[in-house]
Amino acid sequence: MRVRHESDDGTAILASNVDRATGILSRGRGLMFRRSIPDDYALVFEFDGVASRSLHMLFVPFPIDAIWIAGGEVTRVETLSAWTGLGKAKADLVIELPAGAAADVSVGDRVSLVP
C-alpha cells in the first residue's frame, strides 16, 4: 500500500511503507516510544465517519507531518513538533509522515491510499 497525493501540479507518492493503526491500542500508541521512522513511512488512522480528530506528540521524540482528510480531500496539513505538538481537524482519515514529507500538500488536495 502507498499514500498518493494528487494536486493541480500532478501526482506523487508520499509513502510506500504504510502501517495502519486499526485497534484501540495501536491508535492510542501511534508513534509513541519510537526513536525514528523511515523517510518513506506513513502511519494511517482510518475512521468510519468524518469527525473532529486530534493528535498529540507526547512521547514522540521527532517532528512529523500530519494530514487530515475527509472524503479524500485534505482538510488540514501541519508539522507537529516533537513532544509538545498538538493538532486537530475534521477527518475520516489521518496520516502521519516524517517531517517535510507533506511539504507540497495543501488544503483541498486529494490524498488517498492505493495498492
N, C-alpha and C positions, 0 to 999 in steps of 0.2 A: 504494500500500500504506500501511496505517496500523497503529499499535500501539494495541490496545484493552485496557483494564483493566476487569475485572469483579469486583465485591465485593458484600457484603451491602447496601452503600449505593447500588448501581446500577452503571451502565456509563459509562465516559468514554474519550475518545480522548486518549492521551498524546502522540502524534506523528503528523503526516500527511506529513512529509518524511523518508522512510526510505531508508537505504542499507544494502546487505548487504555484509559483508566475507566474500567467498567463497573467495578464493585464499589461498595461504600468505603472499604479500606483503601483501595488504590486511588479513589477520588480524593479521600481525605489526606492521604500521604503525598500525592502529586510528586513533585521533585524534591521534597524534603529529604535531608540527610545524604544527598548525592554530592559528590565533590565537583562534578562537571558533567556536561553532556556533549556528545559528538556534534560536529558542525552541521551535519545533515539530519539531525534528530528532531522529532516532534512528539509531544505528549498530547493526546486528543481526549477531550471530555465531550461525550455526546449525551444530549438530553432529549426527552420526549416532546417538549414544547418550549416555546420562547418564554423566558422569564429573566428576571434580574439574576445574573451570575457573578459572584465575586471570587477574587483570587487574593491570596496573601503570600508573602515571601518569607515567612517565619521558618527558620532552619534551612533556607536555600542560600548558600554562600556565593552565588554568582548571579548576575543580572540575566533577565530573559526578555524576549518579546512575547507579548500575549495578543492574540487576535480573537475578538468576539464576533460571532457570525450568526445571523438569523435568516433562515430561508436561503442560505447560500451567499448572502450579501454581508459584507463586513460592516459592522456597526461601530466598532472601536478598535484601535490599534494603540498599544502602549508598551514602552520599555519599562519594566519593573525593576527597581534597584534591589540588590542583594539584601537580605534580612528584613528590610523595612518596607518594601514595595507593597502597595495595595492597588487593586483595580476592580472596577465593577461596571457592567453594562448588560443590556438585554441580549440574550443569545439562546440558541438551541445547540450550538457547537462552540467550544472554546479550544484554542490551540496554543500550546506553549512551545516556543522555539528558542534557540540560542540568541542572545542579544545581537542585533544587527541583521538577523535573517529576514525580518519583516520590514526592512527599511523602505522598500519600494511599494509596500501595501498601504492603500488608503481606504478611508470610509467610502462605501459604495462599490468597491471592487468585489469580485467574486473569488471565494476560496472554497475548495472542495477536496474531498478525499477521493482518490482514483486508484484502481488496481495497478 
